[in-house]
C-alpha cells in the first residue's frame, strides 16, 4: 500500500536498504542517494523540456489558428526529437578572439541555474530534494547564476551585438529582481518561514487570496526574468540579432534554448508553490502521489497563462520596461511589504485575545489581508487616473487665436 500512495519514497527506501545490505556505510549510502536524487531531478527537468517544446508549438498554433506539428508521430508529439538530432549534429563555432573558458561555461550556467532551483521545490509532502530553512533565499541566489551566465556569454563572445545584449541583461534582469524579492518576502511574512515546504504547509488558504498583488507582481517579474515576451529585449532578433546568443551554435545554443523553456516552467512551479498552495489538496498529505498530481495540474495551468501572455502581447521598449519596473512595480511592492508586515503584527497581537477557533482566525486573517490589497489597488488606480487626467490637461493643445472681427466701416 505504501508503494501505491508514495512510490518515490518506497523505491528510495528499498534502494537504501539494498545498498546497506551490500556492506556500504551509512555515510556512503547517504552520499550515493543524494547524488542519485540530483541526477533524477536534473534528468526529469531536461526530459520535460522535450514535452514543453511540443506543448508550446501546439498552443501557439491553436491561438494563431494554425495546426502546428502534426506529421512526426501522433499529433506531432515526436517532432522535437528530429530537432534535437539537428542541434546535436550542427557544427560548433568559436569566434576568433573569444575568451574560451567563460564562452563555453556560459551555456552550462544558464541551464544549471534553472535546474538548481528544483532542488528546493516540494513536489509532494514527502517529496522534496532539500528542505532547507532558507529555501526562498536559495532561489534568489541561484537565479543570479543565470544572469551571470548571460553576462559571461555576451562579454566573452567578442561581438558588439552580444555585448549589447549582455548590457540589456544588466538593465532588465537585475532591475526586475528588486520587486521580485519584495514580492517573495510577503509569503515569507505570512508563513513566518523561509523554507519553501513550510510555506506550502502553512497555506490553509492560498496566499493568492491573502496577497493577490504580491502574486501578480511575482508572476510578472518572473516572466521578465526569463526574458520572454513582452520582456524579450535580451534577444530581440529584429534589433540586435540574437543578443547574447549571437555567436553560439549547435548544442551550445541549444543549452540556452533549453534553459529558457525550463525556466518558464520553473517560474510556473514557483508561483504555484508560493501562492497557490503547491501540493496541497484533498487527501494530499495521506496520499503524497495525489499531492504530486495537484502540483503539476496547477503548474501546467499557470504555464498556459505564461504561454498566453507571450503569444498575445507585443514587445516593450527598453524605456517603457524600466519605467514600469522602477516607477510602478517597485514602489507598490515596497508599500505592500510594509503594509503586510504592519498588519501581520497587529493581527498576531489582537487575534489571540478573541479566543476564536482556528477556522475563525483563518477567516479574519484572509479578509483583512484581502481588504488591504483591495485598498492599495484602489489607491493605485485613483493615483493613476489622476495622473492621466493631469497629463491630458497639460498636453491639450492651446486653442487657436481667433482673429477679431473687422470694423463695420471696412465691411461697408
C-alpha positions in Angstrom: 0.0 0.0 0.0 2.9 2.4 0.7 4.1 1.9 -2.8 0.7 2.9 -4.3 0.4 6.0 -2.1 4.1 7.2 -2.1 6.1 5.2 -4.8 9.1 7.6 -4.8 9.9 7.2 -1.1 9.1 3.5 -1.3 11.7 3.0 -4.1 14.2 5.2 -2.2 13.8 3.1 1.0 14.2 -0.1 -0.9 17.3 1.1 -2.7 18.8 2.4 0.5 18.3 -1.0 2.3 19.8 -2.7 -0.7 22.9 -0.6 -0.6 23.2 -1.1 3.2 22.9 -4.9 2.6 25.8 -4.8 0.2 28.1 -3.6 3.1 28.3 0.1 2.4 28.5 2.5 5.3 25.5 4.8 6.1 27.6 7.9 5.1 28.4 6.4 1.7 24.7 5.4 1.2 23.6 8.9 2.1 26.1 10.4 -0.5 25.0 8.0 -3.2 21.3 8.6 -2.5 21.8 12.3 -2.6 23.7 12.1 -5.9 21.1 9.8 -7.4 18.3 12.1 -6.4 20.1 15.1 -8.0 20.6 13.1 -11.2 16.9 12.0 -11.2 15.6 15.6 -10.7 18.0 17.0 -13.3 17.2 14.3 -15.9 13.5 14.9 -15.3 13.8 18.6 -15.9 15.8 18.1 -19.1 13.4 15.4 -20.4 10.5 17.6 -19.5 11.8 20.3 -22.0 11.2 17.8 -24.9 7.5 17.8 -24.0 7.3 21.5 -23.2 8.7 22.4 -26.7 5.9 20.4 -28.3 3.3 21.9 -26.0 4.4 25.5 -26.8 4.3 24.8 -30.5 0.8 23.3 -30.4 -0.6 26.1 -28.1 0.9 28.9 -30.2 -0.5 27.2 -33.3 -4.0 26.9 -31.8 -4.0 30.5 -30.6 -2.9 31.7 -34.1 -5.4 29.4 -35.8 -2.7 27.0 -37.2 -2.1 23.3 -37.0 1.4 23.2 -35.6 3.4 19.9 -35.6 1.2 17.1 -36.9 3.4 14.8 -39.0 6.1 13.2 -36.9 4.4 10.9 -34.5 0.7 11.1 -33.3 -0.3 14.8 -33.2 3.3 15.7 -34.0 4.5 14.7 -30.5 7.8 13.3 -31.8 8.7 16.4 -33.8 11.1 17.6 -31.0 13.4 14.5 -31.5 14.5 15.4 -35.1 15.1 18.9 -33.9 17.3 17.6 -31.1 19.3 15.4 -33.6 19.7 18.5 -35.8 21.0 20.5 -32.8 23.4 17.8 -31.8 24.9 17.4 -35.2 25.5 21.1 -36.0 29.0 22.4 -36.1 30.5 24.1 -33.0 31.8 27.5 -33.9 34.0 29.5 -31.6 34.6 33.1 -32.8 38.1 34.4 -33.2 39.1 36.5 -30.1 36.6 34.9 -27.8 37.6 34.0 -24.3 37.0 30.3 -24.5 36.6 29.4 -20.8 33.7 31.8 -20.0 32.4 31.4 -23.6 31.9 27.6 -23.0 30.9 28.0 -19.4 28.0 30.4 -20.0 25.6 27.8 -21.5 26.2 25.4 -18.7 25.5 28.1 -16.1 22.3 29.1 -17.9 20.9 25.6 -17.6 22.3 24.7 -14.2 20.8 27.8 -12.6 17.3 26.7 -13.6 17.9 23.1 -12.5 19.3 24.1 -9.1 16.0 25.8 -8.3 14.3 22.5 -8.5 16.3 21.2 -5.5 14.0 23.0 -3.0 10.7 22.8 -4.8 8.4 20.3 -3.0 6.5 18.0 -5.4 4.6 16.5 -2.5 4.5 16.5 1.3 7.3 13.9 1.4 9.0 14.5 -2.0 11.4 17.4 -1.8 15.0 17.5 -2.8 16.3 19.5 0.1 14.0 21.0 2.7 16.4 23.8 3.8 15.1 26.6 6.1 16.3 29.4 3.8 14.8 28.0 0.6 13.5 31.4 -0.7 16.9 32.9 -0.2 18.4 30.0 -2.1 16.0 30.5 -5.0 17.1 34.2 -5.3 20.7 33.2 -5.1 20.7 30.5 -7.9 18.6 32.9 -10.1 21.6 35.2 -10.1 23.7 32.5 -11.5 21.6 32.5 -14.7 22.2 36.3 -15.0 25.9 35.7 -14.6 25.9 33.1 -17.4 24.2 35.5 -19.8 26.7 38.3 -18.9 29.6 35.9 -19.5 28.1 34.9 -22.9 27.9 38.4 -24.1 31.3 39.6 -22.7 33.3 36.6 -23.9 31.9 36.4 -27.5 34.0 39.3 -28.9 30.9 40.7 -30.6 29.3 44.1 -30.0 25.8 42.8 -30.6 26.3 40.1 -27.9 27.8 42.6 -25.6 24.8 44.9 -26.1 22.6 42.0 -25.3 24.5 41.4 -22.1 24.2 45.1 -21.1 20.4 44.8 -21.6 20.6 41.8 -19.3 22.0 44.0 -16.5 19.4 46.7 -17.1 16.4 44.2 -17.2 17.1 41.1 -15.1 18.9 42.8 -12.3 16.3 45.6 -12.1 13.3 43.2 -12.1 14.9 41.2 -9.3 14.1 44.1 -6.9 10.3 43.9 -7.0 10.5 40.1 -7.3 12.4 39.8 -4.0 10.0 42.3 -2.3 7.1 40.1 -3.6 8.8 37.0 -2.3 9.1 38.4 1.2 5.3 38.7 1.6 4.7 34.9 1.6 7.7 34.6 3.9 6.0 37.1 6.3 2.7 35.3 6.1 4.2 31.8 6.7 6.9 33.2 9.2 9.4 30.9 7.5 11.8 31.0 4.5 11.5 27.2 4.0 9.7 26.5 0.7 7.9 23.4 2.1 7.0 25.3 5.2 5.3 28.0 3.1 3.3 25.3 1.3 2.2 23.7 4.6 1.1 27.0 6.1 -1.3 27.7 3.2 -4.6 26.6 4.7 -5.9 29.4 2.4 -3.9 30.0 -0.8 -1.7 33.1 -0.4 -3.0 34.4 -3.7 -6.2 35.3 -1.7 -4.2 37.0 1.1 -1.7 38.7 -1.2 -3.0 38.9 -4.8 -0.9 42.0 -5.6 2.3 40.2 -4.5 1.3 37.1 -6.5 0.7 39.2 -9.6 4.0 41.1 -9.2 5.9 37.9 -8.7 4.4 36.4 -11.8 5.2 39.5 -13.9 8.7 39.9 -12.7 9.4 36.2 -13.1 8.4 36.5 -16.8 10.8 39.4 -17.1 13.5 37.3 -15.6 13.0 34.6 -18.3 13.4 37.3 -21.0 10.1 36.2 -22.7 7.7 38.5 -24.5 6.8 41.2 -23.8 10.1 41.5 -22.0 12.3 39.7 -24.7 14.7 42.6 -25.2 17.6 40.4 -24.2 17.5 38.6 -27.6 15.4 40.9 -29.7 16.1 39.4 -33.1 14.8 42.4 -35.1 17.1 44.8 -33.3 20.3 43.1 -32.0 20.2 39.8 -34.0 20.0 37.4 -31.1 21.6 39.3 -28.2 24.0 37.4 -26.1 23.4 34.2 -28.2 24.7 35.7 -31.4 28.0 33.8 -31.6 26.6 30.4 -30.3 25.7 27.5 -32.5 24.9 23.8 -32.2 24.4 22.3 -28.7 25.7 25.4 -27.0 22.9 27.5 -28.5 20.6 24.5 -27.6 21.5 24.8 -24.0 20.4 28.4 -23.8 17.2 27.2 -25.6 16.6 24.5 -23.0 17.3 26.9 -20.2 14.7 29.3 -21.4 12.0 26.7 -21.9 12.7 25.1 -18.5 12.8 28.5 -16.8 9.3 29.3 -18.0 8.0 26.1 -16.4 10.1 26.7 -13.3 8.5 30.1 -12.6 5.1 28.5 -13.0 6.1 25.9 -10.4 7.4 28.6 -8.1 4.2 30.6 -8.4 2.2 27.6 -7.6 4.4 26.7 -4.6 4.4 30.2 -3.1 0.9 31.4 -3.8 -1.4 28.6 -5.0 -0.8 26.0 -2.2 1.8 23.9 -4.0 1.0 20.2 -3.5 -1.9 20.9 -1.1 -5.3 19.5 -2.0 -7.8 16.9 -0.8 -6.0 13.9 0.9 -2.7 15.2 -0.4 -1.0 14.5 3.0 -2.4 11.0 3.3 -1.6 10.1 -0.3 1.6 12.0 -1.5 1.0 10.8 -5.0 -2.1 12.9 -5.1 -0.1 15.9 -4.0 2.3 15.4 -6.9 -0.7 15.3 -9.3 -2.2 18.5 -7.7 1.2 20.3 -8.0 1.6 19.5 -11.7 -2.0 20.3 -12.6 -1.7 23.7 -11.1 1.7 24.3 -12.6 0.5 23.5 -16.1 -2.4 25.9 -15.7 0.0 28.7 -14.8 2.3 27.6 -17.6 -0.6 28.0 -20.0 -1.0 31.6 -18.8 2.7 32.2 -19.4 2.3 31.0 -23.0 -0.8 33.1 -23.4 1.0 36.2 -22.4 3.9 35.5 -24.6 1.8 35.0 -27.8 -0.6 37.9 -27.1 1.5 40.9 -26.1 4.0 42.9 -28.2 7.5 43.7 -27.1 8.0 46.7 -24.9 10.6 49.4 -25.5 13.5 49.5 -23.1 12.4 52.8 -21.5 8.8 51.6 -21.1 10.1 48.4 -19.5 12.4 50.2 -17.0 9.8 52.8 -16.2 7.2 50.1 -15.5 9.7 48.5 -13.1 11.1 51.4 -11.2 8.0 53.7 -11.2 5.2 51.2 -10.8 6.2 47.7 -9.6 9.0 48.6 -7.1 7.1 51.4 -5.2 3.9 49.4 -4.9 5.8 46.2 -3.9 7.6 48.1 -1.2 4.3 49.6 0.1 2.7 46.2 0.1 5.6 44.7 2.0 5.5 47.3 4.8 1.7 47.3 5.0 1.6 43.4 5.2 4.3 43.4 7.9 2.3 46.0 10.0 -1.0 44.2 9.5 0.6 40.8 10.4 2.0 42.4 13.6 -1.4 43.8 14.6 -3.2 40.5 13.8 -0.7 38.4 15.8 -1.3 40.7 18.8 -5.1 41.1 18.5 -6.4 37.7 17.3 -5.2 35.6 20.3 -7.3 37.9 22.6 -10.6 37.0 20.8 -10.4 33.3 21.6 -11.6 32.2 18.2 -11.5 28.8 16.6 -8.8 28.1 14.0 -11.2 28.5 11.2 -12.3 31.9 12.6 -8.8 33.1 12.8 -8.1 32.0 9.2 -11.2 33.7 8.0 -10.5 37.0 9.7 -6.8 36.9 8.6 -7.9 36.3 5.0 -10.5 39.0 4.9 -8.2 41.7 6.5 -5.3 40.9 4.1 -7.5 40.8 1.1 -9.1 44.1 2.2 -5.6 45.6 2.5 -4.8 44.5 -1.1 -8.1 45.9 -2.4 -7.5 49.2 -0.6 -3.9 49.5 -2.0 -5.2 48.6 -5.5 -8.0 51.2 -5.3 -5.4 53.8 -4.2 -3.1 53.0 -7.1 -6.0 53.1 -9.6 -7.0 56.5 -8.2 -3.5 57.9 -8.4 -3.0 56.6 -12.0 -6.3 58.1 -13.1 -5.5 61.5 -11.5 -2.0 61.4 -13.2 -3.6 60.5 -16.6 -6.2 63.4 -16.3 -3.4 65.8 -15.3 -1.3 64.7 -18.2 -4.2 65.1 -20.6 -4.9 68.6 -19.4 -1.2 69.7 -19.7 -0.9 68.0 -23.1 -4.0 69.6 -24.6 -3.2 72.0 -27.5 -3.9 75.6 -26.8 -6.9 77.0 -28.6 -6.1 78.8 -31.8 -6.3 82.6 -31.6 -9.4 84.0 -33.2 -9.0 86.9 -35.5 -11.0 90.0 -34.4 -13.9 90.9 -36.5 -13.2 93.8 -38.9 -14.9 97.2 -38.1 -18.2 98.0 -39.7 -16.6 100.7 -41.9 -14.5 98.1 -43.6 -17.4 95.8 -44.2 -19.3 98.6 -45.8 
